[in-house]
């Protein structure tokens, strides 16, 4: 199931199109201190060295990582319009709250008319139209999610993060899950990479976690609030997070078109890039290098 079907379909659709058609890899970051340059698709400071391979024609989708998802989502839509319309196709990689950003864009705007763009951004990150025609939604092959916060985090629930930061309101588990319909992905697959090297907040985050987000979120488990999900063999847990699309052992289903690609059984990967594409991001980057071409 892994990517090959989507890649074959996309390639078939591109047969006979103009030679200028290109594929791009868009990296959508999560919560940060606002240090990235919004609209600058070459600023990879959130992730690590910009020279590190991370998929074909990689672009950094930067937004103000302290503000509300709805208010900043236009930055993501600008990038999708730029590089994922017309004859161009995209692979998406998202981290943490970047999961909310791409999910929000697809659910609320993925069925809207989008002008076909020329992939030449101005200083604000907006591209020009090609021929003035539109298409429905964007050309996206699939989405890789590193430690996705689409289901929120209990650290936001209890005020472990700065409560005066607007984004934290969206990261409250019940708010994140009600922000948009997570089942509406426009038939685009979300491949979830769930880290489990977390100890600092083990008393706050239920089940396995990566020090910032628990398995119920990073595994794409549905429901109006979080649940306790763990690796196999953990007896002190509500359920086991299954790989693939199957429901967890406690019967809790995953959102539609969400599949667990990596479950951190060895508890080796934490949440953080650490300035060098680290933690669970490393596994997503590796996957993009292998499959996003």
N, C-alpha and C positions, 0 to 999 in steps of 0.2 A: 504493500500500500504506500510505502514511504516515497512520496514526491514523484515517482516515475510516471504515474498516470497523468498528473497535472502538467508535467513537463511535456509529455507526448501530445496532449491536447493543445497546449499553447503553441508548440512547434507547428502542429498541423494548421492552426489558425493563421500562422504567419507565412505559410507557403504562398509564394506569389506576391508578397507585399514588397514595397520599395526597399532598396538596399539600406536606407537610413535607419531601418528598424533596429532597436537596441534593447537589451535587457539591463535592468538596474537593480541594485540591492540597497534597500532603504533601512537604516538603523534608527529606530525611534526610542529615545532614552526615557528614563523614569524620573522620579523625584530628584531634584538637585538644588543647589544653592543659587541657581540663576546665572551660573558662570558661562554657560555656552552661548554662542552668538546666534540668536534666533534668526532664521532665514539664511544662514551660512551653511551650505551643504558640505563644506570641506572641513568644518570644525569638529574633530573627533575627540576633543579633550575629555568628554564624559567617559569614553571607552578606553582609550589608550593611544599609542602611537598611530598616526594616520597612515604610516607606511605598512602597517600590518595587514596582510591579506584578509579580506572579510567578505568575499563574494564579488561577483562581476560588477564593475562600475559602481562601487559603493558610494553612498551618499548619507550624510548625517542629518537626520530630521530633528532640528533643534527647536525647542519651545521653552517658555518660562516654566521650569519645573517646580515652581512654588505656587502657581496660580491654578484655578479651577480647570477641570478638563474641558468643559463647554466653552469657556472663554478663550482657551488656547488651541482648540481643535482646528481652527482655520489654518494654523501652521502645518498641521499634518495633511489637511486637504490640499493646501497649496503644493506640497511635495508630491502627493498622489496625482494631482492634475498635471504637474510638470513632467513626471517621469513614467506615469502608468496609464497614459491615454494614447489614442491614435494607433500607431504600429508598435509602440513601445510596451514592454511588459516589466513587471516588478516582482521581486522577492522581498518579503518584509521580515525584518528581525526587530523584536521589541523586548524591552526589559522593564520589569516592575510596573510602574504606572503607565509605561508606554503601551502595555497590554490594554489598559482602559482607553487610551487614545485611539488605537487602531480599531478596537471593538466599537467604540462610540462612532467613529467615522463610517464604518461599514454599516452598522445597524441603522443609523439615522440619515446617512447621506449616500449610501451605496446604491440606492435605487434612483438617484436623481440624475438629471442631465448635466454632463460635464463637458466643457469645451475641450477639444483636442489641442494639446499644447506642444511647443517645439523643443522642450527640454533645455532651454537656454534661460536660466533664471536671472532676474535683475538683482539689485542689492537687497531687496526685501524678500527674495526667495520666490518671486512670482514669475511665471513663464508666459511668453506670448502665445497667441492663438496660431494655429497652422492655417486652416482654410475656413474657419468660422463655423464648422459643423460641430455637432455634439455627439456624445455617446452616453449610454446608461452606465453609471458607475465607473469602476476602474479595472484595468487589466492586471490582476494580481494572481500569481501562480499558487502561492501558499504563504503562511505566516509561521515563523518560528518564534516562540515566546520563552525567554529566559526569566524564570522566577516571576511569573505573571501576577500582577495585583488586580486582575479583573474581578476577583472576589473580595477585595479589600484586605485589611490587616487589623488584627486586634490591638496592635500598637497604637493605631489611630483611635480605636474605641476607648482606650483607657488613658489617653493623653500622654503617651510616652514620646510622641513627636510634638513639635511646637503647635499648640492648638490655635495660635493666631495666624498660622500659615493656611491660606485658602484651600490648597490642594488636600490638606489633611482631612477636611470635611468630606471630600469625595472618597477618601480611603477608608472611612468608617465602613465596616463590613456590610451593614444593611444598606448604606447609601450607595456603595460601589455596585452592589448587586441589583439596585433599583434604578441605576443611572440610565440604562438602556436595555433592550432585549438582547441578552447575551447569546440567545439561540439564533439570532438573525445575523449570519456572517456572509450572506449572499453566496452560499454554497462554497465558500473558501475555507480550506482546512487550517485550523490552528494546531500546530505541533508544540506541545507543552514540555518544557524541560524543568523538572522540579528538583531543587537542591535541598539537602537535609543536614548540612553541617552547621547546625545552630544550637547553641547552648545558653547564650546570654539571656534570652527571654523565654526559656522553656516553660516557665510558670505562667506565662501570658498567652503565648501562641499555642493553640491546641494541636496535638499530634506532632508529626515531624515538621520541622521548619528550617529555614536557612539564615536565621537571625533577624529577618525582617518580615517574611511572609510565610504562612503555613501551607501545607500540602493542599488543603481544601481549595485554596486560590490558585496556587501554582499548578495544580492538576486539573483545573477547569471543572471542579465539582459544582453542580448546580444547587439551587436552594436560595431562600431569602436571607439566610445568615450562614456563618461558617460552621464547619463540623470538624471532628477530630479524625484525621486520616494518617496512617503510618505505613512503614515498610512491613513486608511479611515477617511474621514471627514476633511482632511487638504485642504483648498481651495487655498492655496498659493503654489501649487506644479504642476508639469507637469503631474504626473500620480500617481496612487495608486499601490504600490507593492502588488501583489496578493500572497496568500499562494498557495502551490501546484505548478503545472507545467503551469498553465494558464498564458497567456500574461498579462502584466500590463494593467491598465485601458486606457493608451494612445496607446495601441496596440503593445508596444515593447515586443518582445518574450524573454523567457529565453533560455539559451543555452540548447542543448539536454542533457537529463539525469540530469538536475538540477531541484530541487524542493525546494521551501521554506518551511522548517519544522517549523520554528519559526519566526514570525514577531513581533517585540517588540512594540505592540500597547500601552502599558503603559509607554513606554520610561524609562524602569527600568535598562537596562543593557548597560554598556559602553564597551570599547574595551579591557580593561586591566586586566591581571591576578592578579596584585597587590600582587604577592608573595604567593597567596593562592587560586589558581584556581578560580579567581574572574571574574566579568563582564559576558559577554556572554559566556565565556569559562565554567562558572559554569553550564550552561544549557546543553552544549555539554557533559561535564563530567557526569552529571546526566543521560543523554541519554545512554552514553557508559556503565555506571553501570547497567542500566536496560536491555540493548539489546546486549552488546558485551560479550558473554559468551561461 
